[in-house]
Amino acid sequence: MVKEENKYQKSRSFNFRKILELPSKLAHSIGGESSSDDEGEIGGGGIIPLQNQHIDSTAFDPSIVSTLTTKVPKAKPSDMELMKERFSKMLLGEDMSGGGKGVSSALALSNVITNLAASIFGEQSKLEPMSQKRKERWRKEIDWLLSVTDYIVEFVPGQQKSKDGTNMEIMITQQRKDLLMNIPALKKLDAMLIDCLDNFKDAKEFWYISKDADDSEKGVQRSDKWWLPTIKVPPEGLSDESRRWLQYQKDCVNQVLKASMAINAQILAEMEVPENYIESLPKNGRSSLGDSIYKNITVEFFDPEQFLSTMDMSSEHKVVNLKDRIEASIVIWKRKMHQKDAKSSWVPAVSLEKRELFEERAETILLLIKHRFPEIPQSSLEISKIQYNRDVGHSVLESYSRVLESLANTVTSRIEDVLYADSVAQDPSLAIAKWNRSADSSPQKPQSVVSTPKQESDCTAETPTSMTLFDFMGWNMEQGEADINKTNLEALPQT
C-alpha cells in the first residue's frame, strides 16, 4: 500500500515537472537545436534555458498562424432550420426562458409578420425594384407564416356518395370563411405591389442623389422628407408620357392601398374590445369628447368637413388625441345601445335613434381623419385590440393587411416626391411654398369595406381624385339627419 502511494506521488511529481518544462522544450525545438542526451526524454538535463536560446526566425512559418487565426465561415442555415427557429419562438410566445410568461400565439404571430416586413422592406427610399434575394425571402417566409391559416377550419355541410350510389349530407371541414376570402385577396395585392415596384426598373427620366452630396449636385426633396435622397429630373421636367405613366402607377398603388386598408379595418372592427379598455372609458360620450366637440357633433345640420376645419390638428399628437376621443365615444354609444339597462334615473335619456345617428357621425369623422392623415400612429383602441386579441386568424389578416398598407402608402409617397420634383422643375417658385399631400392622396390606415379582388386589381378604374371618400364607402350623409329635432345646444343631454 505504501509502495503504491509513493508510486502515485512520483507519477504526479513527474507529470507536474513535465508540464512546467514543456514550454522550454518547445522553445528549444523551434530553435532547431537538439541534444542526443535529452532526445525522447522531456525531463532530461540537456534543456537549454529559454533566455539563453537563439530562436531562428527563418524557421517560423507565418502560414501556420494564418491558418489558425482564419475564421471558418458559418454554414448558411437551411430553410428547415429557419422554419424551426421562427415557429419555436412563436410557440414560446417570445419568452426564451420557456417559463410560460410569453405573449399569446396570436400576438406572437402578428409580431413576427410585422418584423419580417420591416426587415425586408425597411424604408423604401427609392422607386426601384426589390432585389431577387429579398423577393425570394419575403415570399418564402410569408408563405410559412400564412400556412397556419390552412388549419383554421370550420364545419360546413357537404355531400358524400355512398357505395349504393345514394348521396348523404355530412359535415366537412373547410378553411374559415374570412380567411378563405381575404388570404387570396391579400396575396394578390402583395404580388401587385411588388410588380409595381418592378415597373420602375426602366425609369430613366428621374434619378436619385444622396442626401450627403454637395448642395450644387442635390436635386429636389420636400422639406418634410429631409432624410431621403433628393430627386433630379431634366431641367424642363418630365415628358408628358412619363408623367402620365407615373400617375397611372400611382392609381394602381392606390387601388392596392384602399383594398388592404378596407380589409384591415374590417378585421379590426370584428375584434372584440378588450375589457381593460372598456374599464378605462368615461361614463358617457360627452365626457370622452368634451363639451365643444360634443356640441359640434350633435348639431341639427352636421357637416364633417366643416367640423374638421374647426379642430386644431396642427400636430400628430393632437390628431391622435382627437381620434382616440372619437373612438372612445363610439364604443360608449354602441355599448349603451346594446345594454338593456342603459337608462338611468338620474341621467337624461337620449333616444336610440339619436344615439345611433351621433355614432354614425363620429364614425364619418373618424374615416375622414384616417383618410387625411394616413401616417399617424395607431390609436389606443387599435393597439389594445391587437395586444389582447386571441384569434390567430384575425391576427394574421390584420398584420398582413397592415404591412401591405404601409408599403403601399410608402410607394405612393415616393411617387408623389417625383411628381413634386417635376412640378418644381416647371415652376421653381413652388419650391418656396410648403408642399402638403392633398386630401385626395390615398389613405394608409384601415377603413371598413372589403373590395373584391377584381376591383382591387383593376388599375384602370376611376382614380381617387374623381371619387370621394363617401362614394367609396357607400355612405349617404343626408340619411337620417331629418330625424334630429332642433334642440338647445346648451341643454343637450349626456350620452
Disulfide bonds with the S-S distance in Angstrom:
none
